Structures are given as structure tokens and as C-alpha cells.
């Protein structure tokens, strides 16, 4: 009967744990077998307590989501608990018990082990019995005296030969000969075995050891023929094996070694191209000895023959049959390796890896039986770019190769190379280090391994930037090859990461010599460093440096967040074309506010470029946008529009815009030069009324801001206009307001002349005389001075 104690426990990992109890009774003795099974291998152990009391603990390396209650049964109690994310099963037997693991089959595994196999199984059993089901005969302690009763001894007959006659071992000379031949075979002296068997059977044709002797003979002939490349030198051939095997199989048909003999016969038939006879032998093996390891080996040999004859599909089916049916792990491993070879030749590398993983996982020791063949297999894997599996095989060989072995040096180097190719950096690094530790002074590949180790440094997960920088400098200095080039690229990359952009640019000359076939491109590093440095300078408003880097390295800075600052920098260093490129892209922005702002910038850049008419073309659009957004046009934009009108000598437009400025920005000191510009234009146009208006406005602004920047030129123009308008009294007031200012000699002479002239016109002769006197007293030459003298002479003459 069967009790399922714990149901299938499904978890997010899709693993399942089963605990099943099978119970029964034998000879009135109750017993049970407890099965503990999981999808992944786990560990169980026996704990022996006081009075040899046994308990068992099984550990599942994952949590179980469902809580499980303890179970109490007749023969055992089970308890369950979780600790540190692992699930434990505690079994407390109430009767005699024993822990027994259930071994895995080769074909059930698909994962390669990176460590030696541990005692982990997917299936454990615990035998629970009230008392041993099969009791051993009791052994009693005490004295044991050998008492003989010769009269009552039973009759005894020793060993008999094939005819039923007693054998007298004391007189049989073939016994020692048989033992000697057996020893020869075990020692590998196969030629001696073949010769000695013939000799012994010639001397003792009826020897009781004949079946064993001929078996050793066939085995030895097979070994010799399998090893010899030139079989013409051998004193026998496959037909001799067939003849012995035929006779032997008929004479000893019930012998337990019959499967092996049939296998040897199959092998000989196949080598002799007698395929139908080989088929016959295999039919007998499959029909009468289906589970024998020799049957599986014979099928492998037959599949090999099919493979050589280009019947690959049939061979594949036979290999698969052996892999999934053989109980002998070595034979299953042979089948797996053959399958892997086939898949490699077919270009199915993934499948090839899977078959080899099975061998490495479950029966890696099989590869150690023929280390030379295993090494050749590793090289084939390497040639097919299955670097990781090739490296695993070399690791296995290295673990079982003495330090003084001749081939250990090349194994160490190639193991490192293949791990590196498989991108198993740490493993490769360890192998190279081991090589240098053992062969630094005597190895043939020291320089090559040293270079490989240095190249591997680029792939190590090293986070210490100081250590990285120092190592890169060392490699750059040491190697004038790809390693040095890679080190230079990595150094530049590190400097870039550390925001040491100028140092990257200092490496430009060396980086220019590095070929362009690396993943890291030298020109990209230089470009990124230059751009990052330019943006850094831009943030600090270092426009000259920013623009210099942009022009030298042909940088494209198109990120929106930098546009305004970049525009200002281009304007500041007179790169108006570049500034216009930025503003052009925004003149049709969907957002009115953005279009409005960039249109004003466009006016500014067009003015700087001398494109006055183009700048003025934006005037009406700006008015419209200003009205829509209820936002006045910026003073700087209006100024550029105003001076564009000035440049085009459009006094009417300039005066109109000046009036707008008065209204929009009445308190801006910078408006002085605008008003004065109207004064000058009005003077040129002989528009004295306009001149007087803006001269007066300018003077008021100067007074307001306590400035005399436009004096005395502004006052002289103002007085001239008043003079032409006949407004002498106003003109005299302007002249007298200018007297307290500190003026140059020539300006003073002119000022005193005009003050005297206006006083004279207003019949204020005394004042006029005083101004003319002061005029001529100034020690400087001026045409105004001579006129002052003339006027003074006329006053004195009156």
C-alpha cells in the first residue's frame, strides 16, 4: 500500500517536492520505504545519537511556500521547518532504519558541474523495518575448541573436470600457467598472452581453464589489432578472432561471458566488412542479452561502422538508443561523445555542448580513462569555438595530471586561453597566474602568457581607478602593440569618466595612431572629451574657450538646454552666422512665446550682420506677437530696429520708434544714445524743431541720471538749433547751464563765444564783454577765439 504524505508542492520556481511512504509486511515483519524526491539534487545525512539511535535530516536549498504540518506514523515521525531560506525535513525513525540514495542516469542530467560532484541526489530512500528482514546468523562470543570426530566425517569429493573425473590440483600444472597468463593480460602484455595461450592449450588441450584462456586470447588479439596501424605486421587478423569466437560460443554457450565474445565477434566481422554476420551477432545480443553492457558496446561499434559508411541518420538513432538505455555510465558516456562529435560536424554546436555536459556532469572520470583522446576532443571543441566546454575538459585533465608531467605546461596555457575565449575571465586569470608561478623561469610560453594575462586585465572587474590608471600606464610603456593601444584607449576612457577632459585632449596625438577597429573608437573619445569640455566652459560663460573648442573639433551641440547660452556666446565672439543657425530653427515654433523670443534674437543677429532691411522685416510680426502675448518687445530688440533705421537714414521711422521707446521704456538710461541719434539725424536734415525736442529730452535724461555723457556736443547742437529758430534767450540759458562743467579748452572757447554772442543779441553788452574776455584769455588756438577778439574790439570801440 502507498501513502502520499505530502502533495505536489508547486512554487514559482516550478520545482516539486514529493514524500511518499510505501509499506508492506514480510514474514510477519512490518516494513516501509520512505521516498523523498525533488526536481533538483539535494542533500540528506544520517545523524547517530546516543545508543546508536539514528535520525535523518534532508536539506532542500530553497524555501517552500506552503507550510507543512508534522506527520506521525507507526514507523517514523516527520517534522518540517525553514531556516535562512532553506527547507529542512527531519525524520525520526521508531524502528531499525537505513538511508539509501538512488543514483542518477547519465541522460537525466543537462547541467555541467563547476565543482567536483557532491553527494547530492534527486531521490533518497529510508528503509524502516521492525527487525531485519533477512537476519544474519548469530555470532556468539566465547571459547571455540576444534573438536574432531574422525569416525564420523562425511565423505568429500573435490573439483571435477568436464568429464566428471576428480581434478588433482596438486598434479595440475596448467593452474599456474593460467594465473601467469591472467597476470600478463592485466599487465598489458597482450602479445605474450596470445603466444602463451597457444602454448598452454597445446600442452593441455583439455584444461579446465580453456574457456578463460581462449577468452583472454580473444581479448588480447582484439587489443593488438585495435592498437596497430599496420596490421600486416600482426601474426593474426580479424578472421582468427572470428574462428576462435565461433568455436568458443558453441562449446561454452551457457558461459556468462558469451555477450563479450559475441561483441568481439561483431567487432571483428565489422572490420572484415562482413556486415550481415555482424548483424546476426547483434540480433543475438539484443534478443538474448538486451541489458548487457557488451550488447550496448556492440551497438556502438555497429553505429560507428554506419557512420563511416555515410549512413549518419541510422548511426544517430543507435547512439541515442545506447545513451538512453545503457546502465553502464562509461558506455553511455561513449555514446554521448559520439553524438557530440556528430553534432559538431553538422554545425549544431548547442546540441554538441548538451551531450558533453551530460558526461562532464555525471561521469567526468570517464574522460580520464584515455587522457590523450580527451585532449584531442578538447582541441576539436576549441576548433569549433566551444571554448567553455574545451576549457572544462582541460581543467579536468589538469586536476589529474602530476606537476612534473610533460604536457602539463601546455595544458595550463591552453586552459587559460580557452577560458579567456569563453569570457570566463576569473578562471583564465587564475590559470595564467598558475602557469607563471610554476614555469616563469623555464616555460616555453612565458612571454605569450604574460601578454595574455596583461590583455585579460581589460576584462577584469577592477573598480580601483588609481590601480587601473597605473596599470594602463605600465601597459602603454611596455607594449607597442594591440595591448598598448587598448591600454591607451582604456586610459582615455577612464579620464573621460573622471571628467579630466583636457587630459584626454592631450592624448589626441597618440590616440590618432590607434587603428579604428577597436570597439572603443579613438575619435569618439576625443570628440566626447572636447564636447564635454566645451559644455563645461559654456556653463562658466567662458565663450571664447567654448567657441574655440566648437570650431577646432567641429562640435555639434544641438541639445535644447544649451541653445540660449550658445546663442549668446556666438553673439559675444562675433560668430553671427552660427548664432543665426540657432535662431533660424525656432522662427516657426508652434509655441508663440518661443517664436516671439527667438524672433527678437533673430533681429539682434541680423543687425550685427548688417542686414538692416532683413531685421526691419520682423517689425510687424513682433508687434502682432507682442499684442497676442500681451508682452512688450525687448528694449535690446527695439534698439536694434531703431539703429537699423538709423543705418538706413530713415529719420521718420527712427523718430517714430524713438517715441515708442519713450512710452515703453521711459526710465532707461540707455535711451540717451537713441535720443542723441535723433538729434544728430535732425541736425543733418535741418529739422530744428525735431532736434530741439530730442535735445531737450536728452538733457532731461542726463539730469535725471546725473550724467553728462553727451555734453557739450548735445548742448552745442541744441544752441545752434535755437539760434536758427531765433530763440536766443533759451540758447543763452543752455550756454550758461554748461558753464559750470569741466570742459576742454577748445570747448570752453566755443562756449564763451556763444554765450557772448547770445548776450550781445539780447543787448546785455556787459555780459557779452565778460564772455568774450574770458574767451580770449584761454591759452589755446581756435577760430572761435579770433571771433571773440573781434567782437570784444567792437564793444570797446563803441
Secondary structure, 3 states (H helix, E strand, C coil): CEEEEECCCCCCCCCCEEEEEEEEEECCEEEEEEEEEEEEEEEEEEEECHHHCEEEEEEECCCCCCCCCCEECCCEEEEEEEECCEEEEEEEECCEEEEEECCCCHHHCCCCCCCCCCCCEEEEEEEEECCCCCCCCCCCCCCCCCCCCHHHCCCCCCCECCCCCECCCCCCCHHHHHHHHHHHHHHCCHHHHHHHHHHHHHHCCCCCCHHHHHHHHHHHHHHHHHHCCCHHHCCCCHHHHHHHHHHHHHHCCCCCCHHHHHHHHHHHHHHCCCHHHHHHHHHHHHHHCCCCHHHHHHHHHHHHHHHHCCCHHHHHHHHHHHHHHCCCHHHHHHHHHHHHHHHHHCCCHHHHHHHHHHHHHHCHHHHHCCHHHHHHHHHHHHHCCCHHHHHHHHHHHHHCCCCCCCCHHHHHHHHHHHHHHCCCHHHHHHHHHHHHHHHCCCCCCHHHHHHHHHHHHHHCCCCCHHHHHHHHHHHHHHCCCHHHHHHHHHHHHHHHHCCCHHHHHHCHHHHCCCCCCCCCCHHHHHHHHHHHHHHHHHHCCCHHHHHHHHHHCCCCCCCHHHHHHHHHHHHHCCCHHHHHHHHHCCCCCCCHHHHHHHHHHHHHHHHHCCCHHHHHCCHHHHHHHHHHHCCCCCHHHHHHHHHHHHHCCCHHHHHHHHHHHHHHCCCCCCHHHHHHHHHHHHHHCCCHHHHHHHHHHHHHHHHHCCCCCCCCHHHHHHHHHHHHCCCHHHHHHHHHHHHCCCCCHHHHHHHHHHHHHHHHHCCCHHHHHHHHHHHHHCCCCCHHHHHHHHHHHHHHHC
